[in-house]
Amino acid sequence: MNILALDIGGSKLIAALLFVDDSRFEIYSEAHRALVADCRQEQLLTLIDDAVSELGNITFERVGVTIPGLADPRHGIWIYACFSGIRDFPIAQILSDKYGSKPIAIENDVNACALAEKKFGKCRELNDFLWITVSNGIGGGLILNGEVYSGHFGAAAEIGHFGVVDFMDGCQPPIQCGCGHFGCLEAEAAGPGIAKRYARRLQEQQKLNPSIPVPILPPYTAQKVAELARSGDTIALSVMETTGTLLGKAASYAVNLLNLEAVILGGGVAQSFDLLLPSLEKSFRSRLFQNANPSVKLEQTGLGYRAGLAGAAALTLFQ
């Protein structure tokens, strides 16, 4: 069937028309829009209208929507995202009214990505794995016994709020997270955290040696830090190494608790998987209860940046 997929992130919206069946998806057309951090409901709906109008005249039968933060799929409510201005937003009902009462499926974006990896990606033969998105935020999606596990309150696998840095670590002071705590994985290893840590390290080095040239001017981004790391910048390399270490620490805790078959990483920051992998693997394996988890895999998603669209498509298969 043809579906409309809406992949809503922390800084972007992608709308796409897709064909989907039980084993594959095909994208006909897609449109991208930028989102501001404090985007409100009215702004988002305007951007959705604008993006969908760009897609063409292919008819669709269902709509799948992936959202950042906490979702209530059963009632179609976007509950909360710590970096967004949107709260308690009945997005499914609004879109259903807009598109002629077509079936609307919504879900947390990372849960949807995990489902897509199960349906279309590397984990078709796996029944127990964790999908981690590393982007403007960090979230986790759990597949247990072949199905998305949402938890009692619908918010399972919030790995981004594992504490991975504290004031006793003897390094830079932990960064405050949008949730209010300090040293969360999301605050330290998501895109904004990578940029903050690079800026702090650069400032520290310049205080010690004012003659050190500034390789790039602010504002810093995780993408720029990754580019600098690939060019051999020692501060950027160190920041990416620490990022991998923190991600590996959090992933090991999840696997030790749940005895999973695999951990899959996706999201914009995970596109620099080659820079993260050495320290990620070392940190993960050094903390893993190896005897209980003898063959767990640690891999990058095979769905690339389309994982969110694939997730939106996968959601519609279960309506």
NORJO-V247482 format. One line per field, one symbol per residue. phi: phi as a letter, one per 40 degrees, with the letter a starting at -180 (. if undefined). psi: psi as a letter, one per 20 degrees, with the letter a starting at -180 (. if undefined). Layout:
# NORJO-V247482
phi=???
psi=???
This chain:
# NORJO-V247482
phi=.cbcbbbcbcbabbbabbbabcbabbccaabbbcbccbdbdcccccccdcccccchbccbbabbbbbcgcbbccbgbccabcbbccafbcccccccccbggccbbbadccdccccccccbbcbdcbbbabbbcbacbbbbbbbbfgbcbcgcbgbcgcccbccbbbcccgbcdcccccchcbgcdcccbcdcccccccccccccccccaccccccaccccbcccccccccchccccccccccdccccccccccccccbfccabbbbgdccccdcccddccccccccbcccccbcbccbacdccgccdcccccccdccbc
psi=qpqppoopahjqpppqpqpqaiirqppgqqpqqqpqhkprgggghghgggghhihajpqqhrppppqqbpqnhhjkpogqpijqjpqlomhggghghhkkkqpppqqphhgghgghhghibikhjqiorppppochaprqppopkjqpoirhjjkqkmhijpoiprijijbqqqqprhihrqjqgghhirghhggghggghggghhhhniipqohqqrqqrhghggghghijphggggghghggggghgghhggghgilrhqppparghiikhhhhgghggggghhipnhhimhkpqorqqiibijggghggghhiij.
